[in-house]
Amino acid sequence: MTLRSKMPELVRQEFWGLLMAHSIVRKMMAQAALEGDIDPASISYCSSVEIICSSQTGPVLAFSP
C-alpha cells in the first residue's frame, strides 16, 4: 500500500489512521469470536474488513481505492 500524503506530518497522520483502523478491525474480530465461541485465529482479516464495510453505510466508512 502506498501512502498518498506528500508532507511528513500528513504521512504520520495517515499511518496512525491506518494503524487505528487495523486495531479496530482486530478488536471487532475478537469480540465476534468471543460471542460466537470460536477461535479468533479462524477468522479471516480480509473477510472481516469486507463484512464491516458492507454492513456500514454512509461516508464515514467510505474508503477510496
Jmol script that loads the backbone (N, CA, C; Angstrom):
load data "model"
ATOM      1  N   MET A   1       0.840  -1.175   0.000  1.00  0.00           N
ATOM      2  CA  MET A   1       0.000   0.000   0.000  1.00  0.00           C
ATOM      3  C   MET A   1       0.891   1.245   0.000  1.00  0.00           C
ATOM      4  N   THR A   2       0.556   2.192  -0.830  1.00  0.00           N
ATOM      5  CA  THR A   2       1.309   3.439  -0.905  1.00  0.00           C
ATOM      6  C   THR A   2       0.561   4.526  -0.152  1.00  0.00           C
ATOM      7  N   LEU A   3       1.288   5.230   0.705  1.00  0.00           N
ATOM      8  CA  LEU A   3       0.683   6.352   1.414  1.00  0.00           C
ATOM      9  C   LEU A   3       0.526   7.512   0.431  1.00  0.00           C
ATOM     10  N   ARG A   4      -0.623   8.156   0.456  1.00  0.00           N
ATOM     11  CA  ARG A   4      -0.935   9.198  -0.520  1.00  0.00           C
ATOM     12  C   ARG A   4      -0.409  10.568  -0.118  1.00  0.00           C
ATOM     13  N   SER A   5      -0.152  10.771   1.144  1.00  0.00           N
ATOM     14  CA  SER A   5       0.260  12.088   1.626  1.00  0.00           C
ATOM     15  C   SER A   5       1.657  12.434   1.129  1.00  0.00           C
ATOM     16  N   LYS A   6       1.892  13.704   0.929  1.00  0.00           N
ATOM     17  CA  LYS A   6       3.184  14.169   0.410  1.00  0.00           C
ATOM     18  C   LYS A   6       4.050  14.821   1.488  1.00  0.00           C
ATOM     19  N   MET A   7       3.426  15.341   2.545  1.00  0.00           N
ATOM     20  CA  MET A   7       4.181  16.021   3.595  1.00  0.00           C
ATOM     21  C   MET A   7       4.402  15.067   4.755  1.00  0.00           C
ATOM     22  N   PRO A   8       5.572  15.154   5.423  1.00  0.00           N
ATOM     23  CA  PRO A   8       5.891  14.225   6.513  1.00  0.00           C
ATOM     24  C   PRO A   8       4.821  14.158   7.606  1.00  0.00           C
ATOM     25  N   GLU A   9       4.278  15.283   8.001  1.00  0.00           N
ATOM     26  CA  GLU A   9       3.266  15.293   9.054  1.00  0.00           C
ATOM     27  C   GLU A   9       1.998  14.557   8.605  1.00  0.00           C
ATOM     28  N   LEU A  10       1.626  14.733   7.343  1.00  0.00           N
ATOM     29  CA  LEU A  10       0.441  14.056   6.819  1.00  0.00           C
ATOM     30  C   LEU A  10       0.684  12.559   6.637  1.00  0.00           C
ATOM     31  N   VAL A  11       1.916  12.172   6.325  1.00  0.00           N
ATOM     32  CA  VAL A  11       2.254  10.749   6.235  1.00  0.00           C
ATOM     33  C   VAL A  11       2.095  10.103   7.604  1.00  0.00           C
ATOM     34  N   ARG A  12       2.594  10.765   8.641  1.00  0.00           N
ATOM     35  CA  ARG A  12       2.436  10.236  10.009  1.00  0.00           C
ATOM     36  C   ARG A  12       0.960  10.130  10.377  1.00  0.00           C
ATOM     37  N   GLN A  13       0.179  11.132  10.024  1.00  0.00           N
ATOM     38  CA  GLN A  13      -1.249  11.118  10.319  1.00  0.00           C
ATOM     39  C   GLN A  13      -1.939   9.961   9.590  1.00  0.00           C
ATOM     40  N   GLU A  14      -1.618   9.775   8.326  1.00  0.00           N
ATOM     41  CA  GLU A  14      -2.211   8.689   7.546  1.00  0.00           C
ATOM     42  C   GLU A  14      -1.799   7.332   8.106  1.00  0.00           C
ATOM     43  N   PHE A  15      -0.531   7.192   8.477  1.00  0.00           N
ATOM     44  CA  PHE A  15      -0.048   5.940   9.051  1.00  0.00           C
ATOM     45  C   PHE A  15      -0.797   5.605  10.339  1.00  0.00           C
ATOM     46  N   TRP A  16      -0.929   6.586  11.246  1.00  0.00           N
ATOM     47  CA  TRP A  16      -1.638   6.347  12.506  1.00  0.00           C
ATOM     48  C   TRP A  16      -3.114   6.037  12.264  1.00  0.00           C
ATOM     49  N   GLY A  17      -3.706   6.656  11.261  1.00  0.00           N
ATOM     50  CA  GLY A  17      -5.092   6.351  10.918  1.00  0.00           C
ATOM     51  C   GLY A  17      -5.248   4.912  10.452  1.00  0.00           C
ATOM     52  N   LEU A  18      -4.313   4.454   9.618  1.00  0.00           N
ATOM     53  CA  LEU A  18      -4.345   3.062   9.161  1.00  0.00           C
ATOM     54  C   LEU A  18      -4.126   2.098  10.321  1.00  0.00           C
ATOM     55  N   LEU A  19      -3.217   2.445  11.215  1.00  0.00           N
ATOM     56  CA  LEU A  19      -2.947   1.603  12.382  1.00  0.00           C
ATOM     57  C   LEU A  19      -4.178   1.514  13.292  1.00  0.00           C
ATOM     58  N   MET A  20      -4.855   2.629  13.476  1.00  0.00           N
ATOM     59  CA  MET A  20      -6.075   2.634  14.296  1.00  0.00           C
ATOM     60  C   MET A  20      -7.171   1.806  13.642  1.00  0.00           C
ATOM     61  N   ALA A  21      -7.331   1.930  12.326  1.00  0.00           N
ATOM     62  CA  ALA A  21      -8.353   1.160  11.620  1.00  0.00           C
ATOM     63  C   ALA A  21      -8.066  -0.337  11.738  1.00  0.00           C
ATOM     64  N   HIS A  22      -6.801  -0.716  11.603  1.00  0.00           N
ATOM     65  CA  HIS A  22      -6.413  -2.122  11.747  1.00  0.00           C
ATOM     66  C   HIS A  22      -6.748  -2.631  13.150  1.00  0.00           C
ATOM     67  N   SER A  23      -6.432  -1.827  14.134  1.00  0.00           N
ATOM     68  CA  SER A  23      -6.705  -2.200  15.524  1.00  0.00           C
ATOM     69  C   SER A  23      -8.200  -2.365  15.791  1.00  0.00           C
ATOM     70  N   ILE A  24      -9.004  -1.477  15.228  1.00  0.00           N
ATOM     71  CA  ILE A  24     -10.456  -1.556  15.410  1.00  0.00           C
ATOM     72  C   ILE A  24     -11.013  -2.826  14.774  1.00  0.00           C
ATOM     73  N   VAL A  25     -10.530  -3.168  13.570  1.00  0.00           N
ATOM     74  CA  VAL A  25     -10.999  -4.392  12.911  1.00  0.00           C
ATOM     75  C   VAL A  25     -10.622  -5.609  13.750  1.00  0.00           C
ATOM     76  N   ARG A  26      -9.397  -5.643  14.259  1.00  0.00           N
ATOM     77  CA  ARG A  26      -8.962  -6.776  15.091  1.00  0.00           C
ATOM     78  C   ARG A  26      -9.802  -6.884  16.360  1.00  0.00           C
ATOM     79  N   LYS A  27     -10.132  -5.755  16.960  1.00  0.00           N
ATOM     80  CA  LYS A  27     -10.961  -5.777  18.165  1.00  0.00           C
ATOM     81  C   LYS A  27     -12.353  -6.312  17.853  1.00  0.00           C
ATOM     82  N   MET A  28     -12.921  -5.877  16.720  1.00  0.00           N
ATOM     83  CA  MET A  28     -14.239  -6.379  16.326  1.00  0.00           C
ATOM     84  C   MET A  28     -14.188  -7.871  16.044  1.00  0.00           C
ATOM     85  N   MET A  29     -13.087  -8.349  15.459  1.00  0.00           N
ATOM     86  CA  MET A  29     -12.926  -9.777  15.207  1.00  0.00           C
ATOM     87  C   MET A  29     -12.865 -10.550  16.527  1.00  0.00           C
ATOM     88  N   ALA A  30     -12.142 -10.015  17.495  1.00  0.00           N
ATOM     89  CA  ALA A  30     -12.036 -10.682  18.800  1.00  0.00           C
ATOM     90  C   ALA A  30     -13.393 -10.735  19.493  1.00  0.00           C
ATOM     91  N   GLN A  31     -14.158  -9.655  19.399  1.00  0.00           N
ATOM     92  CA  GLN A  31     -15.490  -9.643  20.010  1.00  0.00           C
ATOM     93  C   GLN A  31     -16.412 -10.648  19.328  1.00  0.00           C
ATOM     94  N   ALA A  32     -16.339 -10.722  18.006  1.00  0.00           N
ATOM     95  CA  ALA A  32     -17.174 -11.670  17.266  1.00  0.00           C
ATOM     96  C   ALA A  32     -16.804 -13.102  17.629  1.00  0.00           C
ATOM     97  N   ALA A  33     -15.511 -13.373  17.778  1.00  0.00           N
ATOM     98  CA  ALA A  33     -15.068 -14.717  18.154  1.00  0.00           C
ATOM     99  C   ALA A  33     -15.556 -15.073  19.555  1.00  0.00           C
ATOM    100  N   LEU A  34     -15.500 -14.111  20.456  1.00  0.00           N
ATOM    101  CA  LEU A  34     -15.952 -14.348  21.823  1.00  0.00           C
ATOM    102  C   LEU A  34     -17.450 -14.627  21.855  1.00  0.00           C
ATOM    103  N   GLU A  35     -18.220 -13.823  21.123  1.00  0.00           N
ATOM    104  CA  GLU A  35     -19.671 -14.006  21.088  1.00  0.00           C
ATOM    105  C   GLU A  35     -20.059 -15.307  20.385  1.00  0.00           C
ATOM    106  N   GLY A  36     -19.287 -15.702  19.373  1.00  0.00           N
ATOM    107  CA  GLY A  36     -19.593 -16.915  18.632  1.00  0.00           C
ATOM    108  C   GLY A  36     -18.942 -18.155  19.210  1.00  0.00           C
ATOM    109  N   ASP A  37     -18.174 -17.967  20.279  1.00  0.00           N
ATOM    110  CA  ASP A  37     -17.468 -19.069  20.952  1.00  0.00           C
ATOM    111  C   ASP A  37     -16.615 -19.861  19.958  1.00  0.00           C
ATOM    112  N   ILE A  38     -15.819 -19.123  19.152  1.00  0.00           N
ATOM    113  CA  ILE A  38     -14.919 -19.756  18.199  1.00  0.00           C
ATOM    114  C   ILE A  38     -13.505 -19.222  18.403  1.00  0.00           C
ATOM    115  N   ASP A  39     -12.547 -19.888  17.784  1.00  0.00           N
ATOM    116  CA  ASP A  39     -11.149 -19.488  17.882  1.00  0.00           C
ATOM    117  C   ASP A  39     -10.924 -18.215  17.059  1.00  0.00           C
ATOM    118  N   PRO A  40     -10.383 -17.145  17.662  1.00  0.00           N
ATOM    119  CA  PRO A  40     -10.160 -15.896  16.906  1.00  0.00           C
ATOM    120  C   PRO A  40      -9.228 -16.078  15.711  1.00  0.00           C
ATOM    121  N   ALA A  41      -8.314 -17.034  15.786  1.00  0.00           N
ATOM    122  CA  ALA A  41      -7.382 -17.268  14.679  1.00  0.00           C
ATOM    123  C   ALA A  41      -8.076 -17.840  13.450  1.00  0.00           C
ATOM    124  N   SER A  42      -9.289 -18.332  13.608  1.00  0.00           N
ATOM    125  CA  SER A  42     -10.005 -18.924  12.478  1.00  0.00           C
ATOM    126  C   SER A  42     -10.771 -17.882  11.663  1.00  0.00           C
ATOM    127  N   ILE A  43     -10.764 -16.631  12.104  1.00  0.00           N
ATOM    128  CA  ILE A  43     -11.489 -15.568  11.411  1.00  0.00           C
ATOM    129  C   ILE A  43     -10.534 -14.856  10.448  1.00  0.00           C
ATOM    130  N   SER A  44     -10.974 -14.669   9.201  1.00  0.00           N
ATOM    131  CA  SER A  44     -10.163 -14.018   8.177  1.00  0.00           C
ATOM    132  C   SER A  44     -10.222 -12.493   8.335  1.00  0.00           C
ATOM    133  N   TYR A  45      -9.051 -11.859   8.311  1.00  0.00           N
ATOM    134  CA  TYR A  45      -8.990 -10.402   8.417  1.00  0.00           C
ATOM    135  C   TYR A  45      -9.642  -9.749   7.199  1.00  0.00           C
ATOM    136  N   CYS A  46      -9.284 -10.208   6.004  1.00  0.00           N
ATOM    137  CA  CYS A  46      -9.827  -9.609   4.774  1.00  0.00           C
ATOM    138  C   CYS A  46     -11.341  -9.754   4.713  1.00  0.00           C
ATOM    139  N   SER A  47     -11.843 -10.922   5.068  1.00  0.00           N
ATOM    140  CA  SER A  47     -13.297 -11.120   5.067  1.00  0.00           C
ATOM    141  C   SER A  47     -13.965 -10.218   6.095  1.00  0.00           C
ATOM    142  N   SER A  48     -13.307 -10.040   7.230  1.00  0.00           N
ATOM    143  CA  SER A  48     -13.860  -9.173   8.270  1.00  0.00           C
ATOM    144  C   SER A  48     -13.968  -7.737   7.785  1.00  0.00           C
ATOM    145  N   VAL A  49     -12.951  -7.260   7.085  1.00  0.00           N
ATOM    146  CA  VAL A  49     -12.983  -5.898   6.539  1.00  0.00           C
ATOM    147  C   VAL A  49     -14.127  -5.767   5.540  1.00  0.00           C
ATOM    148  N   GLU A  50     -14.304  -6.770   4.681  1.00  0.00           N
ATOM    149  CA  GLU A  50     -15.397  -6.733   3.708  1.00  0.00           C
ATOM    150  C   GLU A  50     -16.753  -6.701   4.405  1.00  0.00           C
ATOM    151  N   ILE A  51     -16.923  -7.508   5.439  1.00  0.00           N
ATOM    152  CA  ILE A  51     -18.191  -7.542   6.169  1.00  0.00           C
ATOM    153  C   ILE A  51     -18.452  -6.203   6.843  1.00  0.00           C
ATOM    154  N   ILE A  52     -17.432  -5.647   7.473  1.00  0.00           N
ATOM    155  CA  ILE A  52     -17.591  -4.361   8.155  1.00  0.00           C
ATOM    156  C   ILE A  52     -17.967  -3.272   7.150  1.00  0.00           C
ATOM    157  N   CYS A  53     -17.266  -3.227   6.018  1.00  0.00           N
ATOM    158  CA  CYS A  53     -17.557  -2.206   5.002  1.00  0.00           C
ATOM    159  C   CYS A  53     -18.947  -2.366   4.413  1.00  0.00           C
ATOM    160  N   SER A  54     -19.372  -3.609   4.185  1.00  0.00           N
ATOM    161  CA  SER A  54     -20.675  -3.819   3.569  1.00  0.00           C
ATOM    162  C   SER A  54     -21.826  -3.598   4.547  1.00  0.00           C
ATOM    163  N   SER A  55     -21.542  -3.707   5.844  1.00  0.00           N
ATOM    164  CA  SER A  55     -22.612  -3.539   6.821  1.00  0.00           C
ATOM    165  C   SER A  55     -22.785  -2.077   7.250  1.00  0.00           C
ATOM    166  N   GLN A  56     -21.830  -1.231   6.918  1.00  0.00           N
ATOM    167  CA  GLN A  56     -21.896   0.189   7.274  1.00  0.00           C
ATOM    168  C   GLN A  56     -22.239   0.979   6.028  1.00  0.00           C
ATOM    169  N   THR A  57     -23.056   2.003   6.193  1.00  0.00           N
ATOM    170  CA  THR A  57     -23.398   2.860   5.060  1.00  0.00           C
ATOM    171  C   THR A  57     -23.028   4.289   5.379  1.00  0.00           C
ATOM    172  N   GLY A  58     -22.909   5.070   4.359  1.00  0.00           N
ATOM    173  CA  GLY A  58     -22.615   6.484   4.549  1.00  0.00           C
ATOM    174  C   GLY A  58     -21.143   6.774   4.325  1.00  0.00           C
ATOM    175  N   PRO A  59     -20.794   8.042   4.328  1.00  0.00           N
ATOM    176  CA  PRO A  59     -19.434   8.457   4.028  1.00  0.00           C
ATOM    177  C   PRO A  59     -18.436   8.173   5.140  1.00  0.00           C
ATOM    178  N   VAL A  60     -18.891   7.769   6.319  1.00  0.00           N
ATOM    179  CA  VAL A  60     -17.988   7.553   7.437  1.00  0.00           C
ATOM    180  C   VAL A  60     -17.000   6.442   7.126  1.00  0.00           C
ATOM    181  N   LEU A  61     -17.460   5.366   6.499  1.00  0.00           N
ATOM    182  CA  LEU A  61     -16.575   4.247   6.187  1.00  0.00           C
ATOM    183  C   LEU A  61     -16.327   4.097   4.696  1.00  0.00           C
ATOM    184  N   ALA A  62     -16.431   5.174   3.951  1.00  0.00           N
ATOM    185  CA  ALA A  62     -16.177   5.108   2.524  1.00  0.00           C
ATOM    186  C   ALA A  62     -14.671   5.221   2.289  1.00  0.00           C
ATOM    187  N   PHE A  63     -14.030   4.107   1.932  1.00  0.00           N
ATOM    188  CA  PHE A  63     -12.592   4.090   1.689  1.00  0.00           C
ATOM    189  C   PHE A  63     -12.341   4.273   0.196  1.00  0.00           C
ATOM    190  N   SER A  64     -11.449   5.172  -0.151  1.00  0.00           N
ATOM    191  CA  SER A  64     -11.099   5.346  -1.554  1.00  0.00           C
ATOM    192  C   SER A  64     -10.073   4.289  -1.942  1.00  0.00           C
ATOM    193  N   PRO A  65     -10.078   3.852  -3.196  1.00  0.00           N
ATOM    194  CA  PRO A  65      -9.144   2.800  -3.628  1.00  0.00           C
ATOM    195  C   PRO A  65      -7.715   3.284  -3.662  1.00  0.00           C
TER     196      PRO A  65
END
end "model"
wireframe off; spacefill off
backbone 0.3
color backbone group
